[in-house]
Amino acid sequence: MADGVRHHRLTVADDQVDGLLFLPAPGAARKAPVLLFGGSEGGRGFDQEAALLASRGHPALSLCYFACEGKGRPKELRDIELEYFVRAARLLRSRSGDGSDKLAVMGASRGSEAAQLLAQYHPELVRDAVALAPGTRTVFAAAGSAENHVSWTRAGRPVRLDPIPLDRVRGTVLAVAGGKDRLWLSADAAASIAGRTNASGARHRALTYEGAGHGGVGVPYQASGRYVHDQATDQWVDLGGTPADDAEAKADSWPRIRSFLSR
C-alpha cells in the first residue's frame, strides 16, 4: 500500500456490506473503481490486490460475501443474493469521488460467476469484469450429495445458468486461467468466455497459462503453494500447476490486468 492510500473497514451494520475499502492518496489521478471478491474459500481474500490497485489510482473494495469475520452475512456459499454485490458496487462508486462509469469487478474461482453475472445484468453499473480461474455455470452438487444447490439468487429467484450469458456486457470480460488447473476446467471456461461477444459485438478476452494451476492468478511475487486445505472436508486439495509456473503466470498477467482496468 503506497503512502497516502487510505483504507476503511466496512460492516453490514453500518454500511450494509462487509469489506475493506481502499482509496488512492488525495490528489492522485483517479482510475476505474474496482470491486474484488474471492471464491468458495469465503472471507475477504483480495485485500492485497485492492491495496495495490489503490496505490495505482483505482478506488478498490475488497468484499466479503460469506463466511465473514463480522456479523450479518451467510456462513455458506448458498443463496447469495446478487443485490448484495450491486449494493457494494454502488457504495464503491459513490465513495470513489469521480462519478466514473468505468467500474469493474474482479472475481476469482466461484466468485468469477458473480463477476460475470454483475457485468451481464447490471451494465449500467459495471463496465468490465476480470474472471480469475473462471467457471461458466452456476449450479453445483452439494458436497456429499447428489442434490444441486443454488449459489446465487437474483430478485429472490435462483440463478441457474449453463453457460452464463455475456451478450449484455457493456465492456469486456477478461478471463485468466491456468492450463493445468486441477480444481476445475478454468482454461476451457476461459476459452468459452473469449469465444463470445458483448453488447457491441466485440469479443471478450482470455489469458491462458499452460503450466499454471488454479492458484496461478492474482498478486505476483509472493509465496504460494500447490495444495490448499479444505476445512469443510478436512482434506488437502491439489490446485494443479507448479509454484514456478504459477509465479510466472501471475507476474505476466497482473500488469496485463492493470492495463486492462486502466484503459
Secondary structure, DSSP 4 states (H G I P E B T S, - for coil): --TT-EEEEE-HHHHSSEEEEEEPPTTPPP---EEEE--TT-S---HHHHHHHHHTT--EEEEE-SS-SSSSS-SSSSSEEHHHHHHHHHHHHHHHSS--S--EEEEETTHHHHHHHHHHH-TTT--EEEEES--S--EEEPTT-S-EEE-EEETTEE---SSPP-TT-SS-EEEEEETTBSSS-HHHHHHHHHTSB-TTS-B-EEEEETT--TT--S--SS---SEEEETTTTEEEE-BS-HHHHHHHHHHHHHHHHHHHH-
